[in-house]
Amino acid sequence: MTFEVPVMKNEHERVWNTPVPIVKVNEKLYRIYMLDEIGMPQDYAELVEMMQDLDETVTIEWYLNSPGGVLNTATMLLDAMINCKAKLVGKLSGLVASAATMLTLGFDEVEVAPYIEFLVHNYSGTVSGKGSEIKSQQAFIEKETSKLFREVYKGFLTPTEIKKIMNDQDMWMGKEEIEKRLAKRKEFML
């Protein structure tokens, strides 16, 4: 099955009113716009489906300016990025924070705007239930998020920095720092 994103001509309202606008420029180029909080997984199903069907001859320019959001959605998108055969070019501008920083590390190439605000921090959220359920859920979240951070930020952050983030220390970065760390990570991953 091949997924076709309609080429928008006079239908901009339809594209721009979706949670994640997808523009098919031509057969070899798509543009994705993530310009808000990362929401619930169902808002990203069309994007994930599209990414599964594209081959290595296609480029996706992914415009990212997001304060972060739902971690489960970010990990779903990271999985799709890892399995996507198309070339993923991240174009970072404005604020890229929290879960959006994880997506940054899933791109094949990253372009960083001059006045970027890049924030890596510990997770936030809520748990509910009976006391024993809350304790059990919190222990699980802590263990799995620590593992996720070590894997995703590997080569971009040092193990010491990851520990500090897990202990609630925020890390802010600008363009030069991001580019330096991305280059170091690229070497590390070879």
N, C-alpha and C positions, 0 to 999 in steps of 0.2 A: 504494500500500500504506500503510495506517495502522498505526502501532505503538501498541499499548495496553499500558501498564504496569498490572498488576493492582492494584486497590484492595485494600489490605491491611486486613483486619479482625482475624481471629484468627490471622494468619499472620506476626506480627511477627518471629518467629525467622528465617523465610526472608528477609525484607527486611534485617534488621540483621546477618545473617551474610554479606552480600555485600560485596565490596570498596568499592562505592559505593552505599549505600542510596538508592533512588529511591522516594519516596512520592507517590502520586497522591492529593491531598486531594480534588479534584473536577475537573471538565472544564477549569477555568481556572487551577488552581494545582497545581504540583508542588513538592516539596522534595527537594533533593539534599544528601547529607551526605558531604563529603570530610574525614575526621577522622584521616587517617593519612598515611603517605608516599605520594606519587604513584608508583604501581607501573608495571607493564608495560602496554603499550597494550591488550592483549586484555581486561584488567580493566575497560576503559572503553567497550567496543564498544556495550553496551546504552545507555549514556548518550548516546553520539554518535548512535546510531540514533534515539533518542527525540527529541533536539534537532532533527534534520532534519525531523521530521514535524509539529512544533508550529507554529502560526501566531501572528500578532501579538496575538491576543486572550488568549493564555496568559501567565502569569507563572511563572517558575522562581525560587524562593528557594533560593539555593545557600549552604549553611553550610560555611565554609572554616576549618579549623584544622589546618594541615599543615606539617611541616618541609621540604616540597619533595620532590624525588625525580627521577624519570627525565625528562630534558629532552625527549626525543622524544615522550613521552606528553603533556607539557605543551603542546608545539607542536601536537599533534593536537587537543587539547582547545581551544586558542585558535582553530584553524581552524574547529572546530565552533561555537564561540561567535560568531565573526564571521559565519558563515552562518546562524545560528539566528534565526528571525523572532520568537520569543517574547521577552518582556522578561526580562532576566537581572538579578536583584538579589543581589549578593554580601553575605553577612553574615559579617564577619570577627571572629574571636575567638581567644583563646589565642595560639598561635604561627602566623604566616604567614611562611614563609621560602622563600628560594631560588626554585625553579620555581613555587611557589604564589603568589609575588608577581606573577609574570607573568599568572597567571589573574586576579588582582585587576583588572588593567587591561583585561580583556575583558568585564567586567560593564557593564551599562547604568547601574546605580546601585550604590553601595557604602554599607553601614552598618558602622561600625567600633565595636567594643566598647571600653569604657573602658580595659581593661588589656591591650591588644594588644601583642604583640612582633612587629615586622615587620622582616625581615632580607633585604636585597638583597646578594648577593655574587657573585663570579666562579664559573664552572662548576667542577665537579670530576668526575673520571672516570678511566678507564684506556684505554690503547691497547695493542695487541699485534701481533706479527708480526715480520717481518724488519726490520732497521734502517731500510732505505729506506722500507718501508711505514709504520713508526711515524712517521718524519719527515714523510712525505706526509700521513698521516692527521692528525697534530697541526697541521700548517700549515692544512689544510682546516678543522678544528674551530675553530681560533683565528679564522680569517677569517670563517667563517659565524656563530659565536657573537657576535663583535663586531658584525656586521651585525644579527643578531637583537636584541641588547641595544639598539642605537641605535634600531631601529624600535619595539620593544615599550615601552621606557621613555621614548620621545620625549614631551616635555612634562611628564613626571613627575620625571625626573632631568635635570640639565643635561648638556650634552656633556662638560664637565670631570668631573662626577661619574661618568659612564659610563666614561670613561677610567680614573679611579681604581679603579673596581670591576674593570675588566678587568686592572688591575695589582694585584689581590688586596687592595684595601681594602674592608672590610665597611662597610655602612651600616645602622644600627639606627634604627628610628623608632617613635614612639608615636602614639596616636590623633590628637592635634592636628596633628602634622607630616604624617601621612598625609592627613588631611582637607584641609589647606592645599594640599598638592601635587595632590590629586585635583581640587580646585576650579580650580587654576591650569591643570592639564592639560585640563580641560573647556573653558576659555576658549581655550586654545591650539589645540584641535582644531576649534573652530567656524569 
